[in-house]
Amino acid sequence: MARLNEANVVYAKEIIGRYPKARSATIPLLHLAQQQDGYVTNEAIKHIGELVGATSAEILGTATFYEMFKFEPVGKYLINICSTLSCALLGADELMHHAEQKLGIKAGSTTPDGMFTLEHAECQAACTEAPCLQVNYRHRYRVTSGDLDSLIDGLQNGRLDGDVPPHGTVARVRQHIPSERAVGVVPPDDVVSAPEWMPAPAEAQK
């Protein structure tokens, strides 16, 4: 079980510094932990609590509210096939059955090589593009069995490495806010004016 590594502790403290209250950084730090290890470890939960001044139970309570946080190892690629109404009407069940045959596993399982985890998903907010799926939370729309085969093959042979990073990677480019453009860590109740970098109303209309 891994705590945040030294480099991620440095980045975690930068993230915490963006907020007037340290606990507001909980979700970004959970993403950071998942990016480090592919899932959120028990030790990472404890470590995040130490960093933001919360108990492990409070951090876990926040994390378990969200489907995207995993608490045990998953495959390098997590394939979530939507199974709600629009997708179900347009072939999601058949698509899932095809995926199970292609990967040789049942939904809810991971391939023996640790490459793929296959799961059902609730609505992915793309009902007009059914059936849809996500791979590491990157959308694919109007997916056919042939599309799914190409997707899996492309992930296996590395052809899609530029499009789909390993599970846990939220973004390839990390946000950095220069100090001169930061809003500051003023408690919300104490804010009496707009940030200095925001134009005044008259200037914004020019």
For each residue, the residues with C-beta under 8 A, 3 or more apart:
1: 41 42 43 44
2: 5 36 37 41 43 44
3: 41 43 44 46 47
4: 8 9 12 29 32 33 36 44 47 48 51
5: 2 8 9 36
6: 9 10
7: 10 11
8: 4 5 11 12 32 33 36
9: 4 5 6 12 13 51
10: 6 7 13 14
11: 7 8 14 15 32 174
12: 4 8 9 15 16 25 29 32 48 51
13: 9 10 16 17 51
14: 10 11 17 18 176
15: 11 12 18 19 25 28 29 32
16: 12 13 19 22 25 29 51 52
17: 13 14 185
18: 14 15 25 177 182 185
19: 15 16 22 24 25 185
20: 24 185 186 187 188
21: 24 187
22: 16 19 25 51 52 53
23: 26 52 53 54
24: 19 20 21
25: 12 15 16 18 19 22 28 29 51 52
26: 23 29 30 48 52 54 59 62
27: 30 31 62 66
28: 15 25 31 32
29: 4 12 15 16 25 26 32 33 48 51 52
30: 26 27 33 34 40 44 48 59 62 63 69
31: 27 28 34 35 168 170
32: 4 8 11 12 15 28 29 35 36
33: 4 8 29 30 36 37 40 41 44 45 47 48
34: 30 31 37 38 39 40 69 70 167 168
35: 31 32 168 169 170
36: 2 4 5 8 32 33 44 168
37: 2 33 34 40 41 44 168
38: 34 70 73 74 76 166 167 168
39: 34 69 70 71 72 73 74 167 168
40: 30 33 34 37 44 45 63 69 70 71
41: 1 2 3 33 37 44 45
42: 1 45 46 56 71
43: 1 2 3 46 47
44: 1 2 3 4 30 33 36 37 40 41 47 48
45: 33 40 41 42 48 49 56 59 60 63
46: 3 42 43 49 50 56 59
47: 3 4 33 43 44 50 51
48: 4 12 26 29 30 33 44 45 51 52 54 59
49: 45 46 52 53 54 55 56 58 59
50: 46 47 53
51: 4 9 12 13 16 22 25 29 47 48
52: 16 22 23 25 26 29 48 49 59
53: 22 23 49 50
54: 23 26 48 49 58 59
55: 49 58 59
56: 42 45 46 49 59 60
57: 60 61
58: 49 54 55 61 62
59: 26 30 45 46 48 49 52 54 55 56 62 63
60: 45 56 57 63 64
61: 57 58 64 65
62: 26 27 30 58 59 65 66
63: 30 40 45 59 60 66 69 71
64: 60 61 69 71
65: 61 62
66: 27 62 63 69
67: 121 122
68: 137
69: 30 34 39 40 63 64 66
70: 34 38 39 40 73 74 78 167
71: 39 40 42 63 64
72: 39
73: 38 39 70 110 114
74: 38 39 70 78 110 117 167
75: 78 110 111 114 115 116 117 167
76: 38 114 115 116 166 167
77: 115 116 117 135 136 155 164 166 167
78: 70 74 75 116 117 119 134 135 136 137 167
79: 99 116 117 118 119 133 134 135 152
80: 119 120 121 124 133 134 135 137
81: 87 92 95 96 99 107 118 119 120 121 131 133
82: 87 92 121 122 123 124 126 130 131 132 133
83: 87 88 92 93 96 120 121 122
84: 87 88 122 123
85: 88 89 127
86: 89 90 127 128 130
87: 81 82 83 84 90 91 92 127 130 131 132
88: 83 84 85 92 93
89: 85 86 130
90: 86 87 130 131
91: 87 94 95 131
92: 81 82 83 87 88 95 96 130 131
93: 83 88 96 97
94: 91 97 98 145
95: 81 91 92 98 99 131 133 143 144 145 148
96: 81 83 92 93 99 100 107 118 120
97: 93 94 100 101
98: 94 95 101 102 145 148
99: 79 81 95 96 102 103 107 118 148 152
100: 96 97 103 104 105 106 107 118
101: 97 98 104
102: 98 99 148 149 152
103: 99 100 111 116 118 152
104: 100 101 111
105: 100 109 110 111 116 118
106: 100 109 118
107: 81 96 99 100 118 119 120
108: 118 119 120
109: 105 106 117 118
110: 73 74 75 105 114 116 117 118
111: 75 103 104 105 114 115 116 117
112:
113:
114: 73 75 76 110 111
115: 75 76 77 111 155 156
116: 75 76 77 78 79 103 105 110 111 152 155
117: 74 75 77 78 79 109 110 111 167
118: 79 81 96 99 100 103 105 106 107 108 109 110
119: 78 79 80 81 107 108
120: 80 81 83 96 107 108
121: 67 80 81 82 83 124 133 134
122: 67 82 83 84
123: 82 84 127
124: 80 82 121 132 133 134 139
125:
126: 82 129 130 132 139 141
127: 85 86 87 123 130
128: 86
129: 126 132 139 141 142
130: 82 86 87 89 90 92 126 127 142
131: 81 82 87 90 91 92 95 142 143
132: 82 87 124 126 129 139 140 141 142 143
133: 79 80 81 82 95 121 124 139 140 143 148
134: 78 79 80 121 124 137 138 139 140
135: 77 78 79 80 138 140 151 155 164
136: 77 78 164 165 166 167 168 169
137: 68 78 80 134
138: 134 135 163 164
139: 124 126 129 132 133 134
140: 132 133 134 135 143 147 151
141: 126 129 132
142: 129 130 131 132 147
143: 95 131 132 133 140 147 148 151
144: 95 147 148
145: 94 95 98 148 149
146: 149 150
147: 140 142 143 144 150 151
148: 95 98 99 102 133 143 144 145 151 152
149: 102 145 146 152 153
150: 146 147 153 154
151: 135 140 143 147 148 154 155 160
152: 79 99 102 103 116 148 149 155 156
153: 149 150 156 157 159
154: 150 151 157 159 160
155: 77 115 116 135 151 152 158 159 160 164
156: 115 152 153
157: 153 154
158: 155 161
159: 153 154 155
160: 151 154 155 163 164
161: 158 164 165
162:
163: 138 160
164: 77 135 136 138 155 160 161
165: 136 161 169 172
166: 38 76 77 136 169
167: 34 38 39 70 74 75 76 77 78 117 136
168: 31 34 35 36 37 38 39 136
169: 35 136 165 166 172
170: 31 35
171: 174 175
172: 165 169
173:
174: 11 171
175: 171
176: 14
177: 18 181 182
178: 181 182
179: 182
180: 197
181: 177 178 197
182: 18 177 178 179
183: 186 195
184: 195
185: 17 18 19 20
186: 20 183 190 191
187: 20 21 190 191
188: 20 191
189:
190: 186 187
191: 186 187 188
192:
193:
194: 198 200
195: 183 184 198
196:
197: 180 181
198: 194 195
199: 203 204
200: 194 203 204
201: 204 205
202: 205 206
203: 199 200 206
204: 199 200 201
205: 201 202
206: 202 203
